[in-house]
Amino acid sequence: MIAAYIFAAVTFVLVPRGREKLSRTRDLITHIGRSFDGLTRLYNLLILIGLATLSVALGVWAYQQPLSWHLTIGGADAPYVRNVNGRIIPIGTMRWLRGDSSISIPGVSASHPLTLSVHLSGQGRTDIPAGLVVSFTLSVDGRDYPPVALKPRYQWYTWRIEKDAISDGRLDLRFKVPAMFSGLLTSPYGMLADGLDLQPASASGAALPTDIELDWRNIVYLALIVWLVYSFFAPSGRRLLLACGLIVSLTTTVALAALLAYNRPVFVVYASSIFIGLFLIRLGWPILAAARGRGSRLGWLFVLTLAVGLLLAVPDFQAGDDVYKYLTTESILVRGTLQLPAPQTDPNTSIGVFSRYALGHSFALIPLASVGLLFEKILGAAGTIRYFFVLLFNPIVSAVTVALLFLCARRLYGSEKLASALSLVYFFATFALPYAIASWTEPLMGMLMLLTFYAMLRVFEPSNSDYARWLLLAGISLGCMTMTKEEYVLPALMFGLWWLARRAITVWNERQSWSKLLGRLIAEGVLLAIPVFSLYSIDLAYNYIRSGSIFSSGYQNILGFDKSVLGGWYGLLLSSGKGLLLFAPPVLLCAWAIKTFWLRYRWEAILIAALFVEALWFYGTYIYWEGGVSWGPRYLIPYLGLLIIFSGAALQSWADWQSWQRWGYGLLVGIGAWLALLGVLTNAGEDWNYGYNYVGETNWYTNAVFSPFASPAGHAWRLLERGYIQSQSMFQLSYYHFPASFDHIVPGLLLGLVGIAALRVTYQLRASPSNEERLAFSTAPTKFR
């Protein structure tokens, strides 16, 4: 009760609404108080006491179970295994323990000694000279064991861990491996790790001790989580809801106690964050219930998608391409040059000390990298915090993309509810989500594509007094596209031609003379073209610096367009490994929307169709059309938002749909969400090497693209069955040398924010749209005139 009043008071102070809002704030405080007062009823108090007693009893029982735990390194090892002192974040989790690699396992009891076994191999290292013996040293809680020679083949290495080596319920291991440089990346000698076992150990013939040390913090977390679960049901006072709440709470108690007993490290890592998240949602629930559909739909959609992206952000770069882009950013900030730091040169081109990639992505990373450098100075940490902030780039960009999609859909269809639905489908039911948490460049291109599209919608808005400003913004966005990926000169050209044709017809209909028509088109065309040429000239100048020619692209040695266009189209649209329709099923609705969209928005239909056909033609003939080891058709990510907007024309008549049509579309959305979840939980990068090799698939790359039996979707499910789960950065902030408390607080805050934003968006979607919402943003059908 007291916490509720404090929360409401802090909210009122941080978000001042003026004297006229004071009465509403008092009403909210009263509503919160009544909500929490429901927990003080006698029957609820008795139930809470019973749940607490059961939780404590099961928690004590869980600590009586001796820890016997297997860790699949390279799979379900997050957030325990990290390579902590490399110059870059390692790529993939086919886990190389290298340099100075840390394995920090929480929830380990110091009641008895342990036997630690690790499955290691040095096989496959091409940078280790023949005949050289590599040794490694295990350090436990800062104490070194004697060095051990690394065998070429897989071997089990075993050590005895005494009780006094376990401090504060945490077993801190560190593998020290000799380091060297390779031609590609900072790549020290390493050990390919496959498994880690912890077993109770004792002297010969002696029994294990029975007095197990209890960590009451975890037992308290167990009870508090169960209390919070029940508190969502208790205030209603309805018998059915109380019964449901009791069943859910009891199930939660048993499940968490079992996790505490049989996989204590996982419980210790996540329990505190779950408690913080549930607590914040519980405090915010009464306010959300009172506010219902009020508030900005755009704002809460942005908060929801940003919080989800940040919570699930992947802690590693997904490919060497992303590493080079980041290294260019670091060189600009730290060394004041565009050259890569030696010896991390790019072996795929002849330009050596320069990255082969354009500068747009590297420039875009500068703000976040600068924040990371500032935090490193404040905290006195090593150069790892900057990586953390850089890897948050795509979650932020993807949330902005969702906001732009919402604005575009609202501008076209005049409905915030429809715009919200399309935004949620795009983010959660397509392959946009797996890319939102990774480090590829395509999400940035998708944001720029939608920004340009929205600016063009505003340019041709009836009676627009800000025509020049939006035209200039479109030019800047197109210029950023060409500066980021050189092939986007073609989409930029299509935007320009589309604007020219539409603007010429508009001006011609005003019955102006030829001289005035040409004068206006030239003046406005220059306004659009200046930022495009200015920003693209930066890329041309970079080409000249690297190779002495502005026409010498960094890709010139690996370009090729000899693929059959029909085969490329099949691969991009229908194949089991890269097909757009498989990894984004809601896009199928575009076929239904063609007639409606064409009749109402012909100019926009022409633009979207031209851009999409150009993408299919260009990438369909490209020799690397599949986009490497990635989830779904990576190169089509920038066009996915436009297709979802296009499909909205069919959803406008949702009220007239038959039940089978609604269920059919719901099935498409459900399949898309399930596939997106598979892409989030399993790393689509180097992990696939480990996964396919694990099951004996030798020609996995080709088969994964074209064979339904080797589809990445099915393979991801098999990885999950083996416990192979991708790690997320928000649950391992201490790896980046943030304070250890951040591992609990930051994920908890994000979990709470996700829950609050999801509830808010749900309330707003269920609210009836007002007349103002339906009319304020609608635009007249754009027919040829």
C-alpha positions in Angstrom: 0.0 0.0 0.0 2.7 2.4 1.0 4.7 1.5 -2.2 1.7 2.2 -4.3 1.4 5.8 -2.9 5.2 6.3 -3.3 5.0 5.1 -6.9 2.1 7.4 -7.7 3.8 10.3 -6.1 7.0 9.8 -8.0 5.1 9.5 -11.2 3.3 12.8 -10.5 6.6 14.6 -9.7 8.5 13.2 -12.7 5.7 13.8 -15.2 4.0 17.1 -14.1 0.6 17.6 -15.6 -0.3 21.0 -14.1 -2.9 22.0 -11.5 -5.8 21.1 -13.7 -4.6 17.4 -13.6 -4.4 17.3 -9.8 -7.8 15.8 -9.3 -7.1 13.0 -11.9 -3.9 12.2 -10.1 -5.8 11.9 -6.8 -8.3 9.6 -8.4 -5.4 7.4 -9.6 -3.8 7.3 -6.2 -7.2 6.3 -4.7 -7.6 3.6 -7.4 -4.2 2.2 -6.6 -4.9 2.2 -2.9 -8.2 0.3 -3.4 -6.5 -2.2 -5.6 -3.9 -3.0 -3.0 -6.4 -2.9 -0.2 -8.0 -6.0 -1.8 -5.0 -8.0 -0.6 -5.7 -7.2 3.0 -9.0 -9.1 3.1 -8.8 -12.0 5.5 -9.1 -14.8 3.0 -6.4 -13.2 0.8 -4.1 -12.8 3.8 -4.6 -16.5 4.7 -3.8 -17.5 1.1 -0.7 -15.3 1.1 0.5 -16.8 4.3 -0.1 -20.3 3.0 1.8 -19.5 -0.3 4.7 -18.1 1.6 4.9 -21.1 3.9 4.8 -23.5 0.9 7.4 -21.4 -1.0 9.8 -21.4 2.0 9.4 -25.1 2.5 10.0 -25.9 -1.1 12.9 -23.5 -1.2 14.6 -25.2 1.7 13.9 -28.6 0.1 15.5 -27.3 -3.1 18.7 -26.5 -1.3 18.9 -30.1 0.1 19.5 -31.3 -3.4 23.3 -31.7 -4.2 24.2 -29.7 -7.3 24.8 -31.8 -10.3 24.8 -29.7 -13.4 25.8 -30.0 -17.1 26.4 -26.9 -19.2 26.3 -27.2 -22.9 28.9 -24.7 -23.9 28.1 -22.9 -27.1 24.4 -23.6 -26.5 22.7 -23.0 -23.2 25.6 -21.3 -21.5 24.3 -17.8 -21.3 24.9 -15.8 -19.3 27.8 -17.8 -17.8 30.5 -18.1 -20.5 32.2 -15.0 -21.9 35.4 -14.2 -23.6 36.3 -11.2 -21.5 39.6 -9.6 -22.6 39.6 -9.8 -26.4 39.9 -6.6 -28.4 36.6 -7.4 -30.1 33.6 -9.4 -29.1 34.0 -12.9 -30.4 31.7 -13.9 -33.3 29.3 -16.8 -32.7 29.0 -19.2 -29.9 30.7 -22.3 -31.3 32.4 -21.5 -28.1 36.1 -20.7 -28.4 37.6 -20.2 -24.9 40.4 -17.9 -25.8 42.7 -15.3 -24.4 41.2 -14.9 -20.9 37.7 -16.5 -20.9 35.5 -16.3 -17.9 32.9 -18.8 -16.7 31.0 -17.4 -13.8 28.3 -19.8 -12.4 26.0 -18.4 -9.7 24.0 -20.4 -7.2 26.8 -22.9 -6.3 26.7 -24.1 -2.7 29.9 -24.1 -0.7 28.7 -26.9 1.5 30.8 -29.6 -0.2 33.7 -29.8 -2.7 33.0 -30.2 -6.4 34.4 -32.1 -9.3 34.7 -29.8 -12.4 35.0 -31.5 -15.8 35.3 -29.6 -19.1 35.3 -31.1 -22.6 37.9 -29.3 -24.7 39.7 -29.6 -28.0 42.3 -27.6 -30.0 41.4 -29.3 -33.2 40.7 -27.2 -36.3 42.9 -24.2 -35.5 44.6 -23.1 -38.7 46.6 -20.4 -37.0 48.5 -22.8 -34.6 51.9 -23.8 -36.1 52.3 -27.5 -36.6 54.0 -29.3 -33.7 53.4 -26.4 -31.3 52.0 -27.6 -27.9 49.5 -25.1 -26.5 48.9 -25.2 -22.7 46.2 -23.5 -20.7 45.7 -22.6 -17.1 42.5 -22.9 -15.0 42.0 -20.2 -12.4 39.3 -20.7 -9.7 38.4 -17.7 -7.7 41.8 -16.1 -8.6 43.8 -19.2 -7.7 45.8 -20.9 -10.5 45.9 -24.6 -11.1 49.0 -26.1 -12.8 49.1 -25.6 -16.6 47.6 -28.4 -18.7 48.6 -29.3 -22.3 45.7 -29.0 -24.8 45.2 -32.1 -26.9 44.2 -31.9 -30.5 41.2 -34.2 -30.1 38.4 -33.7 -27.6 39.4 -34.6 -24.1 37.8 -34.4 -20.7 39.8 -32.4 -18.2 39.0 -32.7 -14.5 39.8 -30.7 -11.4 38.7 -30.8 -7.8 37.2 -27.6 -6.5 37.4 -27.1 -2.7 34.7 -25.5 -0.7 36.7 -22.4 0.1 37.1 -21.6 -3.6 33.4 -20.8 -3.9 32.7 -17.2 -2.7 29.3 -15.7 -2.2 27.5 -18.6 -3.8 29.4 -18.1 -7.1 32.0 -20.3 -8.8 34.3 -18.0 -10.8 36.4 -19.9 -13.4 38.9 -18.4 -15.8 40.8 -20.2 -18.6 44.0 -18.5 -19.6 45.2 -19.3 -23.1 48.3 -18.0 -24.9 47.4 -15.2 -27.4 48.5 -14.4 -30.9 47.4 -12.3 -33.8 45.9 -13.7 -37.0 45.4 -12.0 -40.3 41.6 -11.7 -39.9 40.8 -10.7 -36.3 42.5 -10.6 -33.0 42.4 -14.4 -32.6 44.4 -16.0 -29.9 45.1 -19.7 -29.5 41.9 -21.2 -28.3 40.0 -24.2 -27.1 36.9 -25.4 -28.6 34.6 -26.1 -25.6 31.8 -28.6 -25.8 30.6 -29.3 -22.3 31.0 -28.6 -18.6 30.0 -30.8 -15.7 29.7 -30.1 -12.0 29.4 -33.0 -9.6 29.6 -33.3 -5.8 33.0 -34.6 -4.7 34.2 -36.1 -1.5 37.2 -37.9 -0.1 37.4 -41.6 -0.7 34.8 -43.4 1.4 33.5 -40.2 3.0 29.8 -39.1 2.7 28.7 -35.7 1.5 27.8 -33.3 4.3 24.2 -32.9 5.1 24.2 -29.3 6.3 23.6 -27.5 3.1 24.1 -23.7 3.2 20.9 -21.9 2.5 20.9 -18.7 0.4 17.8 -17.0 1.8 17.9 -14.3 -0.9 16.8 -16.9 -3.5 14.1 -18.4 -1.2 12.7 -14.9 -0.6 12.7 -14.2 -4.3 10.7 -17.4 -4.8 8.1 -16.3 -2.2 7.9 -12.8 -3.5 7.4 -13.9 -7.1 4.6 -16.2 -6.0 2.9 -13.4 -4.0 3.1 -11.1 -7.0 1.5 -13.7 -9.3 -1.4 -14.1 -6.9 -1.8 -10.3 -6.4 -2.9 -9.9 -10.0 -6.0 -12.0 -9.2 -6.8 -11.3 -5.6 -8.2 -7.7 -5.7 -11.1 -8.8 -8.0 -12.8 -10.7 -5.3 -14.5 -13.0 -7.9 -14.4 -16.7 -7.0 -13.4 -17.9 -10.4 -10.5 -15.5 -10.7 -9.4 -16.3 -7.1 -9.4 -20.0 -8.0 -7.4 -19.3 -11.2 -5.0 -17.2 -9.2 -4.5 -19.9 -6.6 -3.9 -22.5 -9.3 -1.4 -20.3 -11.2 0.4 -19.4 -8.0 0.7 -23.0 -6.9 2.0 -24.0 -10.3 4.5 -21.2 -10.2 5.7 -22.2 -6.8 6.4 -25.8 -7.8 8.0 -24.9 -11.1 10.4 -22.3 -9.6 11.3 -24.6 -6.7 12.1 -27.4 -9.2 14.3 -25.0 -11.2 16.0 -23.9 -7.9 16.7 -27.5 -7.1 17.8 -28.9 -10.4 19.2 -25.9 -12.3 20.0 -23.4 -9.6 22.3 -21.1 -11.7 19.4 -20.4 -14.1 17.1 -19.5 -11.2 19.7 -17.3 -9.5 20.3 -15.4 -12.8 16.7 -14.7 -13.7 14.7 -14.7 -10.4 15.7 -11.2 -9.2 14.9 -9.6 -12.6 11.5 -11.4 -12.8 10.7 -10.1 -9.4 11.5 -6.5 -10.3 9.6 -6.8 -13.5 6.5 -8.2 -11.9 6.6 -5.7 -9.1 6.7 -2.8 -11.6 3.8 -4.2 -13.6 1.8 -4.7 -10.4 2.3 -1.1 -9.4 1.4 0.2 -12.9 -1.6 -2.1 -13.4 -4.1 0.1 -11.5 -3.0 3.2 -13.4 -3.3 1.4 -16.7 -6.7 0.0 -15.8 -7.9 3.5 -14.9 -6.5 5.2 -18.0 -7.7 2.5 -20.4 -7.5 3.7 -24.0 -6.2 7.2 -23.3 -2.7 8.3 -24.3 -0.5 8.1 -27.4 -0.7 4.9 -29.3 2.5 5.8 -31.1 4.4 6.5 -27.9 3.5 3.2 -26.3 4.2 1.2 -29.4 7.6 2.7 -29.5 8.2 1.9 -25.8 7.0 -1.7 -26.2 9.2 -2.5 -29.3 12.2 -0.6 -27.9 12.0 -2.5 -24.5 11.6 -5.9 -26.2 14.6 -5.1 -28.5 16.8 -4.0 -25.7 15.8 -6.9 -23.5 16.6 -9.5 -26.2 19.7 -7.7 -27.7 22.4 -10.2 -28.8 25.7 -9.6 -27.0 27.9 -10.5 -30.0 28.4 -9.2 -33.5 26.7 -11.5 -36.0 29.3 -11.6 -38.7 32.8 -10.3 -39.5 31.1 -7.6 -41.7 29.7 -6.0 -38.6 33.0 -6.1 -36.8 34.7 -4.2 -39.6 32.0 -1.5 -39.6 32.4 -1.1 -35.9 36.2 -1.0 -36.1 35.9 1.9 -38.5 33.8 3.7 -36.0 36.3 3.0 -33.2 39.1 4.2 -35.4 37.4 7.5 -36.1 36.7 8.2 -32.4 39.8 6.8 -30.8 42.6 7.1 -33.4 41.2 9.8 -35.7 41.5 7.8 -38.9 39.4 5.7 -41.2 42.0 2.9 -41.3 41.4 -0.3 -39.4 43.6 -1.0 -36.5 46.5 -3.4 -37.4 46.5 -6.3 -37.8 42.7 -6.5 -38.3 42.7 -6.0 -42.1 40.0 -7.2 -44.4 41.2 -10.3 -46.4 38.4 -10.1 -48.9 39.6 -7.1 -50.7 42.9 -5.5 -51.9 42.3 -2.3 -49.9 44.0 -3.8 -46.9 43.9 -1.3 -44.0 40.4 0.0 -44.9 37.1 -1.7 -44.6 35.4 -2.6 -47.8 32.0 -1.3 -46.5 30.6 2.1 -47.1 30.7 4.6 -44.2 27.0 5.2 -43.4 26.7 2.4 -40.8 30.0 3.3 -39.2 28.9 7.0 -38.9 25.6 6.0 -37.5 27.3 4.1 -34.7 29.3 7.1 -33.5 26.8 8.5 -31.0 26.3 5.2 -29.2 30.1 4.4 -29.3 30.8 7.9 -27.8 28.4 7.2 -24.9 30.2 3.9 -24.3 33.6 5.6 -24.3 32.2 8.1 -21.8 30.9 5.4 -19.5 34.3 3.6 -19.7 36.0 6.8 -18.4 33.4 7.2 -15.6 33.5 3.6 -14.5 37.2 3.1 -15.2 36.4 -0.1 -17.1 38.3 -1.8 -19.9 37.2 -1.3 -23.5 34.1 -3.4 -23.5 31.3 -1.0 -22.5 31.5 0.6 -25.9 30.6 -2.8 -27.5 27.5 -3.0 -25.3 26.2 0.4 -26.4 27.0 -0.2 -30.1 25.1 -3.5 -30.0 22.0 -1.6 -28.8 21.9 0.3 -32.2 19.5 -2.0 -34.0 17.0 -2.3 -31.2 16.7 1.5 -31.2 16.6 1.7 -35.0 13.9 -1.0 -35.2 11.7 0.8 -32.7 12.0 3.9 -34.8 11.1 1.9 -37.8 7.9 0.7 -36.1 7.0 4.3 -35.3 7.6 5.3 -38.9 5.4 2.4 -40.1 2.7 3.5 -37.7 2.9 7.1 -39.1 2.8 5.9 -42.7 -0.2 3.6 -42.1 -2.1 6.3 -40.2 -1.4 8.8 -42.9 -2.8 6.4 -45.6 -5.6 4.7 -43.8 -6.7 7.4 -41.3 -7.0 4.9 -38.4 -4.6 4.6 -35.4 -6.0 1.2 -34.5 -5.2 -0.2 -37.9 -1.8 1.5 -37.9 -1.1 -0.1 -34.5 -2.1 -3.5 -35.6 0.2 -3.3 -38.7 3.1 -2.1 -36.6 2.7 -5.0 -34.2 2.4 -7.6 -37.0 5.6 -6.2 -38.6 7.6 -6.3 -35.5 6.4 -9.5 -33.8 5.1 -11.7 -36.7 7.9 -11.4 -39.3 11.6 -11.9 -39.5 12.0 -8.2 -38.5 12.3 -9.2 -34.9 15.4 -11.5 -35.2 17.2 -8.7 -37.1 16.1 -6.1 -34.6 18.2 -7.7 -31.9 21.2 -8.5 -34.1 23.9 -6.3 -35.6 23.2 -6.4 -39.4 22.9 -3.2 -41.5 19.5 -4.0 -43.0 17.4 -2.6 -40.1 19.0 0.8 -40.7 18.2 0.6 -44.4 14.6 -0.4 -43.5 14.3 2.7 -41.2 15.6 5.0 -44.0 13.3 3.4 -46.5 10.2 4.1 -44.4 11.5 7.6 -43.5 11.8 8.4 -47.2 8.3 7.0 -47.9 6.7 8.9 -45.0 8.4 12.1 -46.1 7.1 11.6 -49.7 3.6 11.1 -48.3 3.9 14.4 -46.5 5.3 16.1 -49.6 2.2 15.3 -51.6 -0.2 15.9 -48.7 -3.0 18.2 -49.9 -2.4 21.9 -49.0 1.0 21.1 -47.4 2.7 24.3 -46.4 5.9 22.4 -45.4 6.5 20.9 -48.8 10.1 22.1 -49.0 11.0 20.8 -45.5 9.7 17.3 -46.2 11.3 17.2 -49.6 14.6 18.1 -48.0 14.1 15.4 -45.4 13.5 12.8 -48.1 16.7 13.9 -49.9 18.7 13.5 -46.7 17.2 10.1 -46.1 18.0 8.9 -49.6 21.5 10.3 -49.3 22.1 8.3 -46.1 20.9 5.2 -47.9 23.4 5.6 -50.7 26.2 6.4 -48.2 25.4 3.2 -46.2 25.0 0.6 -49.0 26.1 1.5 -52.5 23.5 -0.6 -54.3 20.8 1.7 -52.8 21.6 4.2 -55.6 18.9 2.3 -57.5 16.1 2.7 -55.0 17.1 6.4 -54.6 16.8 6.8 -58.3 13.4 5.3 -58.3 12.2 7.6 -55.5 13.5 10.5 -57.6 11.8 9.5 -60.8 8.6 8.7 -59.0 8.6 12.2 -57.3 9.4 13.8 -60.7 6.5 12.1 -62.5 4.0 12.8 -59.8 5.1 16.4 -59.2 5.1 17.1 -62.9 1.5 15.9 -63.3 0.4 17.9 -60.2 2.0 21.1 -61.4 0.7 20.5 -64.9 -2.9 20.2 -63.6 -2.5 23.7 -62.2 -2.5 25.0 -65.8 0.9 26.7 -65.6 3.1 27.5 -68.6 6.0 25.3 -69.6 8.5 27.8 -68.3 7.0 27.9 -64.9 6.5 24.1 -64.9 10.2 23.5 -65.7 11.3 26.2 -63.3 9.4 24.7 -60.3 10.5 21.2 -61.1 14.2 22.2 -61.4 14.1 24.3 -58.2 12.4 21.5 -56.2 14.5 18.8 -57.9 17.7 20.6 -56.8 16.3 20.7 -53.2 15.8 16.9 -53.3 19.1 16.2 -55.1 21.6 18.3 -53.2 21.6 16.2 -50.0 21.6 13.0 -52.0 24.7 14.0 -54.0 26.4 15.5 -51.0 26.1 12.4 -48.9 26.8 10.0 -51.8 30.0 12.0 -52.6 31.3 11.0 -49.2 31.1 7.4 -50.3 32.8 8.2 -53.6 35.5 10.1 -51.7 36.0 7.1 -49.5 36.4 4.9 -52.6 39.1 7.3 -53.8 41.0 7.2 -50.5 40.9 3.4 -50.5 41.8 2.6 -54.1 42.6 5.8 -56.0 39.3 5.7 -58.0 35.8 6.9 -57.0 34.3 4.1 -59.1 36.3 1.3 -57.3 33.8 -0.2 -54.8 35.0 -2.2 -51.9 32.9 -5.1 -53.2 34.5 -5.1 -56.7 36.4 -8.3 -56.0 33.4 -10.2 -54.9 30.6 -8.8 -57.1 28.8 -11.1 -59.6 25.4 -11.2 -61.2 25.3 -14.5 -63.0 22.4 -16.2 -61.2 19.1 -17.0 -63.0 16.6 -14.3 -62.1 13.8 -16.9 -61.9 15.9 -19.1 -59.6 16.7 -16.0 -57.5 13.1 -15.1 -57.3 12.1 -18.6 -56.2 14.8 -18.5 -53.5 13.9 -15.1 -52.2 10.1 -15.6 -52.2 9.3 -19.4 -51.9 12.4 -21.4 -50.8 12.2 -23.2 -47.5 15.4 -21.6 -46.2 15.1 -18.0 -47.4 11.6 -17.5 -48.7 9.8 -14.3 -47.8 6.4 -16.0 -47.6 7.8 -18.5 -45.2 9.5 -16.1 -42.8 6.9 -13.4 -43.1 3.5 -15.1 -43.7 1.4 -12.0 -43.1 2.8 -10.6 -46.4 0.5 -13.1 -48.2 -2.3 -10.6 -47.5 -0.7 -8.3 -50.1 -2.3 -10.4 -52.9 -5.7 -9.7 -51.4 -5.0 -6.0 -51.0 -3.8 -5.3 -54.6 -7.1 -4.1 -56.0 -8.1 -2.0 -53.0 -4.7 -0.3 -52.7 -4.5 0.4 -56.4 -8.0 2.0 -56.5 -7.3 4.3 -53.5 -3.5 4.9 -53.6 -2.3 4.5 -57.2 0.9 6.5 -56.9 1.9 4.8 -53.7 1.1 1.4 -55.3 3.4 2.2 -58.2 6.2 3.3 -55.9 6.0 0.2 -53.6 5.8 -2.2 -56.6 8.7 -0.6 -58.4 10.9 -0.7 -55.3 10.1 -4.3 -54.6 10.5 -5.5 -58.2 13.9 -3.7 -58.4 15.0 -5.5 -55.2 13.9 -8.9 -56.5 15.7 -8.2 -59.8 18.9 -7.0 -58.3 19.3 -9.5 -55.5 17.7 -12.4 -57.5 20.7 -12.3 -59.9 23.4 -11.6 -57.3 25.7 -14.5 -56.6 25.2 -14.1 -52.8 21.4 -13.5 -53.0 20.8 -15.6 -49.9 22.6 -13.0 -47.7 25.0 -15.5 -46.1 24.3 -17.3 -42.9 21.3 -15.3 -41.7 17.6 -15.8 -40.8 15.3 -15.5 -43.8 15.8 -13.2 -46.8 18.1 -10.6 -45.2 18.3 -8.3 -48.2 14.5 -7.9 -48.3 14.3 -6.5 -44.7 14.3 -2.9 -45.9 11.2 -3.5 -48.1 9.3 -5.5 -45.5 7.7 -2.5 -43.9 6.3 -1.3 -47.2 4.7 -4.7 -47.9 3.1 -4.7 -44.5 1.7 -1.2 -45.1 0.4 -2.4 -48.5 -1.4 -5.3 -46.9 -3.3 -2.9 -44.6 -5.6 -2.0 -47.5 -7.2 -5.5 -47.1 -7.5 -5.1 -43.3 -9.6 -1.9 -43.7 -12.6 -4.1 -44.3 -12.0 -6.3 -41.3 -15.5 -5.7 -39.9 -16.9 -7.3 -43.1 -14.7 -10.3 -43.0 -16.1 -13.7 -42.4 -15.0 -15.8 -39.4 -12.9 -18.2 -41.5 -11.0 -15.2 -43.1 -10.2 -13.7 -39.7 -9.0 -17.1 -38.4 -6.9 -17.6 -41.5 -5.2 -14.3 -41.1 -4.7 -15.0 -37.4 -3.1 -18.3 -38.3 -0.6 -16.4 -40.6 0.2 -14.0 -37.9 0.7 -16.8 -35.4 3.0 -18.8 -37.7 5.0 -15.6 -38.3 5.3 -14.9 -34.6 6.4 -18.5 -33.9 9.1 -18.4 -36.6 10.3 -15.0 -35.4 10.6 -16.5 -31.9 12.7 -19.3 -33.2 15.0 -16.8 -34.9 15.3 -14.9 -31.7 16.1 -17.9 -29.5 18.7 -19.4 -31.8 21.6 -17.6 -33.3 21.3 -17.5 -37.1 25.0 -16.7 -37.4 27.9 -18.9 -36.7 25.8 -21.1 -34.4 24.4 -22.8 -37.5 27.9 -24.2 -38.2 27.9 -25.8 -34.8 24.3 -27.0 -35.1 24.4 -28.6 -38.5 27.8 -30.1 -37.9 26.5 -31.5 -34.7 23.8 -33.6 -36.5 26.3 -34.7 -39.2 25.0 -32.4 -42.0 28.0 -31.9 -44.3 26.4 -29.9 -47.2 24.3 -27.9 -44.7 24.6 -24.5 -46.4 23.0 -25.5 -49.7 20.5 -27.9 -48.1 19.4 -25.3 -45.6 18.4 -22.9 -48.4 16.5 -25.3 -50.7 15.7 -28.5 -48.8 12.5 -28.4 -46.7 14.0 -31.2 -44.5 17.0 -29.0 -43.6 15.2 -25.7 -43.3 16.6 -23.3 -40.7 13.1 -23.2 -39.1 13.1 -26.9 -38.4 16.7 -26.9 -37.5 16.1 -24.1 -34.9 13.4 -26.2 -33.3 15.9 -29.1 -33.0 18.4 -26.8 -31.4 15.9 -25.7 -28.8 15.1 -29.3 -28.0 18.8 -29.8 -27.1 18.8 -26.6 -25.0 20.7 -24.5 -27.5 19.5 -21.0 -26.7 21.0 -17.7 -27.8 22.2 -15.4 -25.1 20.9 -11.9 -24.6 23.1 -9.0 -23.5 20.7 -7.5 -20.9 21.2 -10.4 -18.6 25.0 -10.2 -18.5 25.9 -6.6 -18.1 28.7 -7.4 -15.7 30.5 -9.1 -18.7 30.9 -5.6 -20.1 32.3 -4.4 -16.8 29.2 -2.7 -15.5 28.6 -3.1 -11.8 27.2 -6.6 -11.0 24.0 -5.2 -9.7 23.1 -4.2 -13.2 22.6 -7.8 -14.1 19.5 -7.8 -11.9 18.2 -4.3 -12.0 18.4 -3.4 -15.8 16.7 -6.6 -17.1 14.0 -6.3 -14.3 13.3 -2.7 -15.3 13.0 -3.7 -19.0 10.7 -6.7 -18.1 8.5 -4.3 -16.2 8.5 -1.8 -19.1 7.6 -4.6 -21.6 4.7 -5.7 -19.4 3.3 -2.2 -18.8 3.7 -1.2 -22.5 2.0 -4.4 -23.7 -0.9 -3.8 -21.3 -1.2 -0.2 -22.5 -1.2 -1.2 -26.2 -3.8 -3.9 -25.5 -6.1 -1.4 -23.8 -5.7 1.0 -26.7 -6.4 -1.6 -29.3 -9.6 -2.6 -27.5 -10.8 1.0 -27.1 -13.3 2.2 -29.6 -11.8 4.7 -32.0 -13.2 8.2 -31.9 -14.4 10.2 -34.9 -11.3 12.4 -34.7 -9.1 9.4 -35.0 -10.8 8.1 -38.1 -10.8 11.4 -39.9 -7.8 13.5 -38.7 -5.1 11.6 -40.6 -7.0 10.3 -43.6 -5.7 11.4 -47.1 -7.7 11.7 -50.3 -7.3 8.8 -52.7 -4.3 9.6 -55.0 -5.6 9.0 -58.5 -4.0 10.1 -61.7 -5.2 13.5 -62.7 
